[in-house]
Amino acid sequence: MTYTPEQVQREQRMRAEAEAGFTDYPGFVGWVLCPAREKCPAGLRGAFKPLANGRLPMHRSTFGTPCPGAHKKPNTAPLQLRPAATPAP
């Protein structure tokens, strides 16, 4: 699948926001990003719920190749909701 430049920029922007520790989606609070980045089959936005030991679950490509970031400790903080912007007086 080929992405347009706008889709690539959007994905990179979302990854940068997630690496800063913030998300706009309440369902992803507490999740972490895969440290494999571009090599992850889930893509740059691949977020996972950490296992009880703090490591990432196993995830694979569609061809069965394991991700290099599987079973590793994440290098980003768990995601949290972006703080609400305060209106200017």
C-alpha positions as a Python dict, from the first residue, in 0.01 Angstrom:
ca = {
    (1, 'M'): (0, 0, 0),
    (2, 'T'): (136, 337, -100),
    (3, 'Y'): (69, 640, 114),
    (4, 'T'): (31, 995, -10),
    (5, 'P'): (273, 1255, 128),
    (6, 'E'): (-10, 1398, 339),
    (7, 'Q'): (-78, 1057, 497),
    (8, 'V'): (292, 1010, 571),
    (9, 'Q'): (312, 1356, 733),
    (10, 'R'): (2, 1285, 941),
    (11, 'E'): (143, 953, 1061),
    (12, 'Q'): (477, 1115, 1150),
    (13, 'R'): (296, 1397, 1336),
    (14, 'M'): (87, 1148, 1533),
    (15, 'R'): (402, 949, 1621),
    (16, 'A'): (578, 1267, 1741),
    (17, 'E'): (278, 1358, 1959),
    (18, 'A'): (268, 1006, 2102),
    (19, 'E'): (643, 1010, 2170),
    (20, 'A'): (581, 1328, 2368),
    (21, 'G'): (341, 1117, 2577),
    (22, 'F'): (5, 1251, 2463),
    (23, 'T'): (-295, 1116, 2274),
    (24, 'D'): (-636, 1249, 2179),
    (25, 'Y'): (-799, 908, 2217),
    (26, 'P'): (-910, 797, 2568),
    (27, 'G'): (-887, 431, 2468),
    (28, 'F'): (-508, 457, 2433),
    (29, 'V'): (-436, 600, 2778),
    (30, 'G'): (-170, 382, 2946),
    (31, 'W'): (-53, 224, 2620),
    (32, 'V'): (306, 252, 2492),
    (33, 'L'): (470, 272, 2151),
    (34, 'C'): (680, 0, 1994),
    (35, 'P'): (1052, 87, 2008),
    (36, 'A'): (1111, -67, 1662),
    (37, 'R'): (961, 245, 1495),
    (38, 'E'): (967, 199, 1113),
    (39, 'K'): (1052, -171, 1141),
    (40, 'C'): (734, -246, 1338),
    (41, 'P'): (464, -415, 1128),
    (42, 'A'): (204, -200, 1307),
    (43, 'G'): (367, 112, 1165),
    (44, 'L'): (479, 431, 1334),
    (45, 'R'): (153, 461, 1523),
    (46, 'G'): (171, 107, 1665),
    (47, 'A'): (58, 137, 2027),
    (48, 'F'): (27, -161, 2260),
    (49, 'K'): (-102, -229, 2607),
    (50, 'P'): (203, -339, 2806),
    (51, 'L'): (211, -681, 2968),
    (52, 'A'): (223, -724, 3347),
    (53, 'N'): (605, -732, 3336),
    (54, 'G'): (615, -395, 3153),
    (55, 'R'): (724, -540, 2820),
    (56, 'L'): (543, -530, 2487),
    (57, 'P'): (332, -823, 2367),
    (58, 'M'): (434, -1033, 2068),
    (59, 'H'): (325, -880, 1740),
    (60, 'R'): (407, -998, 1390),
    (61, 'S'): (385, -896, 1029),
    (62, 'T'): (117, -1047, 810),
    (63, 'F'): (379, -1298, 690),
    (64, 'G'): (455, -1418, 1044),
    (65, 'T'): (788, -1243, 1094),
    (66, 'P'): (813, -1125, 1457),
    (67, 'C'): (861, -755, 1519),
    (68, 'P'): (1207, -661, 1649),
    (69, 'G'): (1035, -465, 1928),
    (70, 'A'): (829, -758, 2056),
    (71, 'H'): (893, -858, 2419),
    (72, 'K'): (1113, -551, 2471),
    (73, 'K'): (1067, -270, 2720),
    (74, 'P'): (918, 44, 2564),
    (75, 'N'): (1131, 355, 2539),
    (76, 'T'): (838, 596, 2571),
    (77, 'A'): (623, 687, 2867),
    (78, 'P'): (265, 553, 2880),
    (79, 'L'): (27, 772, 2684),
    (80, 'Q'): (-200, 1017, 2861),
    (81, 'L'): (-474, 1247, 2741),
    (82, 'R'): (-366, 1582, 2609),
    (83, 'P'): (-444, 1856, 2862),
    (84, 'A'): (-735, 2077, 2767),
    (85, 'A'): (-633, 2413, 2629),
    (86, 'T'): (-731, 2702, 2851),
    (87, 'P'): (-911, 2982, 2668),
    (88, 'A'): (-731, 3313, 2645),
    (89, 'P'): (-889, 3594, 2848),
}
